[in-house]
Structure formats: C-alpha cells, structure tokens
Amino acid sequence: MGGIFGTISTTDCVEDLFYGTDYNSHLGTCRGGMTVFNGNGFTKAIHNIENSYFRTKFESDLPNFKGNSGIGVISDTESQPIIIRSHLGEFAIVTVSKIKNLDELTERALKRHQHFSETGTGGTSPSELIAMLINEEESFEKGIENVYEKIQGSSTMLLLTEQGIFAARDKLGRTPLVLGKKEGAFAISSESSSFDNIGFEVEKYIGPGEILFITADGYEQCRKPNDRMQICAFLWVYYGYPSSCYEGVNVEACRYRCGAALARRDDAKVDFVSGVPDSGIAHAIGYSNEKKIPYKRAYVKYTPTWPRSFMPQNQEMRDLVARMKLIPVKELIEGNRIVFCDDSIVRGTQLKDTVKILFECGAKEIHIRPACPTLIFPCEFLNFSTSRTTLDLAGRKAIDELGEGEERLDEYATPGTDRYYAMIENIRRRLGVTTLQYQHLGDLIEAIGLPKEKVCTHCWDGSSYF
C-alpha cells in the first residue's frame, strides 16, 4: 500500500521527519525515502528496506540532512521521492497511488514528446507520471486537479516546494491523509499514529480531493473536499495501525466491534477464542468480550526478525514468512475447541497451513471467523494483492470450482443464498476447519461507523467508483 509523511517547522525538521516516516513502516517494506529542503536545495536519500528496517537504513544519512521542511515515504511500487525541475519551480514529490490507466497515460505522454527517467514495478514510475501531469498546468493547484481528472485509480501525494508543502488526498479519499500541529510546526501523514510520540496533535482530517498548502506559520485550503468519498475499508480491518484514526474512527475500537459482531451471529460451542497475530487479535478480543468466553494466545508471533507476511512480492517468500513468524502454544491448544479470528482470508494458503499445525498440536475443533466478508473481487484502487490474479482469491477459486462464471457473482457475495453457502463450504473443506463463518458486510460497515456510500467495499461486493 504505502505511507507518506511530511513536516515543516520554524526549526530543523529532520528528527520529526525521520521518526514520522518510520511510523508508516507497517504500510510497506519495499523502498523508503526522505528529502529535505534547506534553502539552498534538496537533499535526498532512498534505500531498499526489504531486508532491513527503515531506521537502520537511514540513521547513517541523518548527519547529511538539514532543513526546515521535508517529506518521506514508505513505498511498495517505486523509488521515491523524486525531484523535478519545471516551469513551476523545483519540487520533490511522494505519492501513494495505483493508476489503472498507467499504460494509456504513458502512451499519451510519449506521443506528446515527453519522456520518463524513473521506473516503478510496472514500468513507468507512477510518481513521475503524476509529476508530469502536474507540470502540464500553470500552478501546482491546477496541476493536482489535472491528476484527479486524468488518472483512474487512486493518488494521494505530498509536494515539497521552496515555499512550503502541498498536501493532496486522493479525489475519492481511498487512502487517508491527516494534518497534525504542534508549536512552530505542522505535519502531514497517512497515519495519525505517526504524531503521538513526536509531539503533534491531529489538527484536521484532509477530505477527498482536498488540497492544502502548508507553511510553518499555518495552512490554507487550495481546493475544497469532494462530497463523495470511498475510503478503503481494509484500513480498519487490516492495514491500519491500532492507534490510528481515519475520519475520526479508531482502528482498534473498530476491530473490537467487528469481533463483537462475529460473536453475535455465532452459536459455536468452544473453550476459548484466539486471534491470528497481529491484526486478528483485536477482533478476537472483541469476540471474547461479547461472547463472555476466555481469550487466549494459542499462537504468538516472533517479532524480532519476521515482517508482515503480505509484504514480500514473491509468494514463496510470503508463505515462508507466514510459517516462520507464528509459533503455536501447544499447551493451550491440546484438547480444546477454539475459535480463531483473523482479519481476512485472501488466498487461504497460509491459513490452511496454520490449521494443519493446530490439529497436529491436538486441537479438537477449529472454527475460523474472518473479520470481513469473502474476498471475491481483486482490488483495483490500491496496491493490495497486486501479485495475485482473480482466481488466487479463495472466494473466486471456490466459485470457479463450483463451475460458475461471472454472471452469478452477486449471489455469491450475498449471505443467505444457496450459492453463498456453497462457496463457504468449498472454502471450509479446502482449509480443513470445523466451521467457517465470515463477517457480514452490513456488520462491518456498522462497526466502522461511516455511511456505506463513503466506504469502498469493492473487494467484497464489486462496487466500483472512479
């Protein structure tokens, strides 16, 4: 997915930039980057962070960084930031984006005799393409609006200029952006949790399509937010850090409500509930509190060296990480009937291996309760599950095995239908669990607490807005 952080201050901002960017590290492990402006120009550093943490890669760079304004990024798609010299002036840019029509816009640029010097995982660097679209206009504000008009997908960005920082959230708000404030400084981040330990407090949740220009003395609104919003629901289910808030809704509290909703629909008789670390734990606590049954940690995660398993782009490595990082507590598992809450089931491969281990440890029954509905549609708007094809999704694989095509997908996505139950039973058998019961979409939306039309639920029901 990726995360961005920027800050501007009346004093040196490098320490805040370093730690603030690092607090977005849970959103990706491919590339990290920072740049600062010091009055004489930009200083930039980019490192591969696939095999090492952001802090360890950038600590040695810090003596070279001095300046009152800067931006940083954790990216899974390309090397950022990039620095652009144009008729608008010199500026640096970082983005969290997925451009569905990247090839089309690349071809458009080449026909206009423009060129590209950066590369991303898909060829053209999305950030360079976005910068190119900005430079087609006569101001940064109009240029960002040009990005909103031209791209299909999503794009949230920070632009560091000599005068200040432009912060622009995706036109449908698919990814979050929040403004923080402390004495003498402002900060902008994908995650509000970036602010807590460096002294910032939330000043404003930037709206979909809203553009702010920020200096050390204050900020001005260059473009009002759009009425329509489609923020990604997976932020609350999985991606988001527990202490973060989006649109004023805390992640951890939402996960408790998700778990409680699962419990209210469940009649399984079990001895205790457990969660698949880490994001499944909060869902399990919510389930436990609602059901009044014990919560126990039947699985623990070895955190010193193993990252989140969705991050590596190679599937073999993802499976290795998932297997090695989770350690069963056999003394708790043996002889017990257990409900396991997980954030989601994407492919199901890792969960199938986990279930096998649980039974080998002596579990009597394993009941799986994902905190979101069945994933049927691959994400088209964020860099989630980019290496997976449609049939890699557990739901779509089940539908394919049942001999159905595209025309009945709405029935498979609707709880209570015969096709829905057939799909769930197919997935249950493949996983080898005692029972499998997914979250209902309406319960998830209620747990988030925003109107359905303001939340992107494409993964589950196929609804799409561009």
C-alpha positions in Angstrom: 0.0 0.0 0.0 2.5 2.6 1.2 2.5 5.6 3.5 3.7 9.2 3.4 4.8 11.8 5.9 5.8 15.5 5.6 6.6 18.2 8.0 7.5 21.9 8.0 8.9 23.8 11.0 10.4 27.1 12.2 13.4 25.0 13.3 15.2 21.9 11.9 12.6 19.2 11.0 14.9 16.2 10.3 14.3 14.3 13.5 10.5 14.6 13.2 10.7 13.6 9.5 12.8 10.6 10.3 10.6 9.2 13.1 7.3 10.3 11.4 8.2 8.4 8.2 9.3 5.4 10.2 5.9 5.3 11.9 4.4 4.4 8.4 6.7 1.4 8.0 3.8 -1.1 8.7 2.3 0.0 5.3 5.2 -1.4 3.2 8.7 -2.9 3.1 10.0 -2.3 -0.4 11.5 1.2 -0.6 11.9 4.1 1.9 12.9 7.6 1.1 13.3 11.1 2.5 14.1 14.6 1.2 14.6 17.9 2.9 14.8 21.5 1.6 17.3 23.7 3.3 17.1 27.0 1.4 19.9 26.0 -1.0 18.3 22.9 -2.5 17.1 19.4 -1.8 18.9 16.6 0.0 17.6 13.1 -0.8 18.2 9.5 0.2 16.4 6.3 -0.9 17.0 2.8 0.4 15.8 -0.7 -0.2 14.1 -1.8 3.1 13.0 -5.3 2.0 15.6 -6.9 4.3 16.1 -4.3 6.9 14.1 -1.7 8.8 13.7 1.9 7.7 15.5 3.3 10.8 18.6 1.1 10.4 18.9 2.1 6.7 18.5 5.9 7.2 20.3 6.6 10.6 23.6 7.0 8.9 22.1 9.5 6.5 20.8 11.9 9.2 24.0 14.0 9.6 23.7 15.0 5.9 20.1 16.2 6.4 19.4 19.7 7.5 16.4 21.8 6.7 13.1 23.2 8.0 10.8 21.2 5.6 10.8 17.7 4.3 8.8 14.7 3.0 9.2 11.0 3.4 7.7 7.8 2.0 7.3 4.1 2.5 6.6 2.6 -0.9 5.9 -0.8 -2.4 5.9 0.3 -6.0 8.9 2.6 -6.8 11.9 4.5 -5.6 10.7 7.8 -4.0 10.9 10.8 -3.5 11.8 12.1 -6.9 12.9 15.7 -7.5 11.5 17.6 -10.5 12.7 20.8 -12.1 10.0 22.5 -14.2 8.4 25.8 -15.1 6.6 25.7 -11.7 9.9 25.6 -10.0 11.9 22.8 -8.4 9.9 20.4 -6.2 10.0 17.0 -4.7 7.1 14.6 -4.7 6.0 11.4 -2.9 2.8 9.5 -3.6 0.6 6.6 -2.5 -1.1 5.7 -5.7 -2.3 3.0 -8.1 -3.0 4.1 -11.6 -5.2 1.7 -13.6 -4.7 3.6 -16.8 -0.9 3.9 -16.4 -0.1 2.5 -19.8 -2.6 4.7 -21.5 -1.3 7.8 -19.9 2.3 6.7 -20.6 1.5 6.4 -24.3 -0.2 9.8 -24.2 2.9 11.4 -22.8 5.2 9.7 -25.3 3.0 10.9 -28.2 3.4 14.5 -26.8 7.2 14.0 -27.0 7.6 13.8 -23.2 9.9 11.2 -21.6 10.4 9.3 -18.4 13.6 8.7 -16.5 12.3 6.8 -13.4 10.8 3.3 -13.3 8.4 1.6 -11.0 7.4 -2.1 -10.6 5.1 -1.8 -13.6 7.5 0.1 -15.9 6.6 3.8 -15.7 7.1 5.4 -12.3 3.6 6.5 -11.1 5.1 9.4 -9.2 6.9 10.7 -12.2 3.8 10.4 -14.3 1.8 12.3 -11.6 4.5 15.0 -11.6 4.3 15.2 -15.4 0.5 15.7 -15.2 1.1 18.5 -12.6 3.5 20.2 -14.9 1.0 20.4 -17.7 -0.7 23.3 -15.8 0.3 26.7 -14.7 0.1 26.2 -11.0 0.5 23.4 -8.5 -3.2 23.5 -7.6 -4.4 23.3 -11.2 -1.7 20.6 -11.8 -3.0 18.4 -9.0 -6.6 18.9 -10.3 -5.3 17.7 -13.7 -4.1 14.5 -11.9 -7.5 14.0 -10.4 -9.1 14.4 -13.9 -6.7 12.2 -15.8 -6.0 9.1 -13.7 -8.2 6.1 -12.9 -7.4 4.5 -9.6 -6.1 6.5 -6.7 -3.5 9.1 -5.9 -2.6 10.8 -2.6 0.5 13.0 -2.7 2.9 15.5 -1.0 4.8 18.1 -2.9 7.7 19.8 -1.2 8.4 23.2 -2.8 10.7 26.1 -1.8 7.8 27.9 -0.3 6.0 25.1 1.6 4.3 21.7 1.2 1.2 20.9 -0.9 -0.8 18.0 0.6 -3.4 16.5 -1.7 -5.6 13.5 -0.8 -6.9 11.1 -3.5 -10.1 12.5 -5.2 -12.2 9.8 -3.6 -10.2 9.6 -0.4 -9.4 5.9 -0.9 -6.2 6.5 1.2 -6.1 8.7 4.3 -4.2 11.9 4.9 -4.2 13.8 8.2 -2.8 17.1 9.3 -1.0 17.5 12.7 0.1 20.5 14.6 2.5 21.4 17.4 4.1 24.7 18.4 6.1 26.0 15.5 5.4 23.1 13.2 2.9 21.2 11.1 3.0 17.6 9.8 1.0 15.6 7.3 0.8 11.8 7.4 -1.0 8.7 6.1 -1.3 7.6 9.8 -2.4 9.7 12.7 -0.4 7.3 14.9 2.8 9.0 13.5 2.0 12.1 15.5 1.8 10.8 19.1 5.4 10.3 20.1 6.8 13.3 18.2 4.5 15.8 19.9 1.9 16.5 17.2 -1.9 16.5 17.7 -4.4 15.9 15.0 -5.5 19.3 13.5 -7.6 18.1 10.6 -8.6 15.0 8.6 -8.0 16.1 5.0 -11.0 15.4 2.8 -11.2 13.5 -0.5 -9.8 15.7 -3.3 -8.9 18.4 -0.8 -5.6 20.3 -1.3 -3.8 22.2 1.4 -0.7 24.4 1.2 1.2 24.3 4.4 4.0 26.5 5.9 5.5 26.7 9.3 3.1 29.5 10.2 -0.2 27.9 9.1 -2.1 26.4 6.2 -4.6 27.4 3.6 -7.2 25.4 1.7 -6.5 25.5 -2.1 -9.3 23.1 -3.0 -12.4 22.1 -1.0 -13.0 18.4 -0.4 -15.3 16.5 -2.7 -18.7 15.4 -1.4 -18.2 11.8 -2.5 -15.7 9.5 -0.6 -14.6 5.9 -1.0 -12.1 5.3 1.8 -10.7 1.7 1.8 -12.5 -0.4 4.5 -9.4 -2.6 4.7 -7.7 0.2 6.7 -9.8 -0.7 9.7 -9.8 -4.5 9.0 -6.1 -5.0 8.5 -3.8 -2.3 7.1 -4.2 0.4 9.7 -2.2 0.7 12.9 -4.2 0.1 16.1 -3.7 3.6 17.5 -4.6 5.3 14.2 -7.8 7.0 13.4 -9.3 7.6 9.9 -12.3 10.0 9.6 -12.2 10.1 13.4 -12.8 6.4 13.7 -10.1 4.5 15.7 -8.8 1.2 14.2 -8.5 -0.8 17.4 -12.0 0.2 18.6 -13.4 -0.7 15.2 -11.8 -4.2 15.4 -13.4 -4.8 18.8 -16.8 -4.0 17.2 -16.0 -6.3 14.3 -15.2 -9.2 16.7 -18.4 -8.5 18.7 -20.5 -8.6 15.5 -19.0 -12.0 14.6 -19.8 -13.3 18.1 -23.4 -12.2 18.0 -24.0 -14.3 14.9 -22.1 -17.3 16.1 -23.5 -20.4 18.0 -20.4 -22.5 18.1 -19.6 -24.1 21.5 -15.9 -23.5 22.2 -13.5 -23.4 25.1 -11.8 -20.1 24.2 -11.1 -17.6 21.4 -7.8 -16.7 19.9 -6.6 -14.3 17.2 -4.1 -14.8 14.3 -1.4 -12.2 15.2 -1.3 -9.3 14.9 -4.5 -7.8 13.4 -6.6 -10.8 14.3 -6.0 -10.2 18.0 -8.2 -7.2 18.4 -11.1 -8.9 16.5 -10.7 -11.9 18.9 -10.8 -9.6 22.0 -14.0 -8.1 20.7 -15.4 -11.6 20.1 -14.3 -12.7 23.6 -15.8 -9.6 25.4 -19.1 -10.0 23.6 -19.4 -13.8 24.0 -18.1 -13.8 27.6 -15.6 -16.7 26.8 -11.9 -16.6 27.6 -9.4 -15.1 25.2 -6.1 -17.0 25.0 -3.0 -16.6 22.8 -2.8 -20.0 21.2 -0.5 -18.6 18.5 2.3 -16.0 19.2 4.3 -14.1 16.6 8.1 -13.9 16.6 8.5 -10.2 16.0 12.3 -9.5 16.1 13.1 -10.6 12.6 9.9 -11.5 10.7 7.8 -8.9 8.9 4.1 -8.9 7.9 3.6 -11.8 5.5 1.7 -9.9 2.8 4.7 -7.6 2.2 7.2 -9.7 0.2 6.3 -9.6 -3.5 7.4 -13.3 -4.0 4.6 -15.7 -3.0 7.1 -18.4 -1.9 8.7 -15.8 0.5 5.3 -14.7 1.7 4.5 -18.3 2.7 7.9 -18.7 4.3 7.4 -15.6 6.4 3.9 -16.6 7.4 5.1 -20.1 8.5 8.2 -19.0 10.4 6.8 -16.0 12.3 3.9 -17.7 14.0 4.7 -20.2 16.9 1.9 -22.4 18.4 1.5 -22.7 22.2 0.8 -26.4 22.3 -0.2 -26.5 26.0 -3.1 -24.2 25.3 -4.2 -25.8 22.0 -4.3 -29.5 23.0 -7.7 -30.9 23.7 -9.6 -27.7 23.1 -12.3 -26.3 20.8 -11.0 -23.0 19.6 -12.5 -20.0 17.6 -9.8 -18.3 15.7 -10.4 -14.7 14.5 -8.4 -13.5 11.5 -8.6 -10.2 9.7 -9.4 -11.8 6.3 -8.8 -14.8 4.1 -7.2 -13.8 0.8 -5.7 -16.9 -0.8 -6.1 -19.2 2.2 -2.8 -21.0 1.7 -1.2 -19.6 4.9 -4.3 -20.3 6.9 -4.6 -23.8 5.7 -1.0 -24.5 6.9 -1.9 -22.8 10.2 -5.0 -25.0 10.7 -2.9 -28.2 10.0 -0.5 -27.2 12.7 -3.3 -26.5 15.2 -4.7 -30.0 14.7 -1.3 -31.6 14.9 -0.9 -29.8 18.3 -4.1 -31.6 19.4 -6.9 -29.2 18.8 -10.3 -30.9 18.9 -12.1 -28.3 16.8 -11.0 -25.2 14.9 -13.7 -22.6 14.0 -12.4 -19.8 11.7 -14.1 -16.3 11.9 -12.7 -13.8 9.4 -13.5 -10.2 10.4 -14.5 -9.2 6.8 -16.7 -10.8 4.1 -15.4 -13.2 1.4 -12.9 -11.6 -0.9 -14.3 -12.1 -4.4 -13.0 -9.1 -6.4 -9.3 -8.1 -6.6 -8.5 -4.6 -5.5 -8.4 -2.1 -8.4 -7.6 1.0 -6.5 -4.7 0.3 -4.1 -1.6 -1.8 -4.3 -3.2 -4.6 -2.2 -2.7 -8.1 -3.5 -1.0 -6.8 -6.7 0.7 -10.1 -7.3 -2.5 -12.1 -7.1 -4.8 -13.0 -10.0 -8.6 -13.2 -9.6 -8.5 -16.9 -9.2 -5.9 -16.7 -6.5 -8.7 -15.3 -4.2 -10.2 -18.0 -2.1 -13.7 -16.9 -2.9 -13.2 -16.8 -6.7 -11.3 -20.1 -6.7 -14.3 -21.7 -4.9 -16.7 -20.2 -7.4 -14.6 -21.5 -10.3 -14.5 -25.0 -8.8 -18.3 -24.9 -8.5 -18.5 -24.3 -12.2 -19.9 -20.8 -12.2 -18.9 -17.8 -14.2 -19.1 -14.1 -13.8 -22.9 -13.8 -14.1 -23.7 -15.1 -10.6 -21.1 -13.2 -8.5 -23.7 -11.0 -6.8 -25.4 -14.1 -5.4 -22.1 -15.5 -4.1 -21.5 -12.2 -2.4 -24.9 -12.2 -0.6 -25.1 -14.1 2.7 -28.1 -16.4 2.9 -28.2 -17.5 -0.7 -27.6 -21.1 -1.8 -24.6 -20.1 -3.8 -23.1 -18.2 -0.9 -23.3 -21.3 1.4 -21.9 -23.5 -1.4 -18.9 -21.1 -1.7 -18.3 -21.0 2.0 -18.5 -24.8 2.3 -16.0 -25.2 -0.6 -13.5 -22.9 1.2 -14.1 -24.6 4.6 -13.3 -28.0 3.1 -10.2 -26.7 1.4 -9.0 -25.1 4.7 -9.8 -28.3 6.7 -11.6 -26.4 9.5 -14.5 -27.5 11.6 -16.7 -24.5 10.7 -16.1 -21.3 8.7 -18.3 -18.2 9.2 -17.5 -14.8 7.5 -18.4 -11.3 8.7 -21.5 -9.8 7.1 -20.8 -6.7 5.1 -23.5 -4.8 6.9 -22.0 -5.6 10.2 -18.5 -4.5 9.1 -19.9 -1.1 7.9 -21.8 -0.7 11.2 -18.5 -1.4 13.0 -16.7 1.2 11.0 -19.5 3.7 11.7 -19.4 5.6 8.3 -22.2 5.5 5.8 -21.9 2.7 3.3 -21.6 5.1 0.3 -18.5 6.6 1.9 -16.6 3.3 2.2 -15.0 1.3 -0.6 -16.3 -2.3 -0.4 -15.2 -3.3 -3.9 -13.3 -6.4 -2.7 -16.5 -7.9 -1.3 -19.4 -6.7 -3.4 -17.7 -5.5 -6.7 -19.0 -1.9 -6.3 -16.7 0.5 -8.3 -16.3 4.2 -8.4 -13.7 6.2 -10.4 
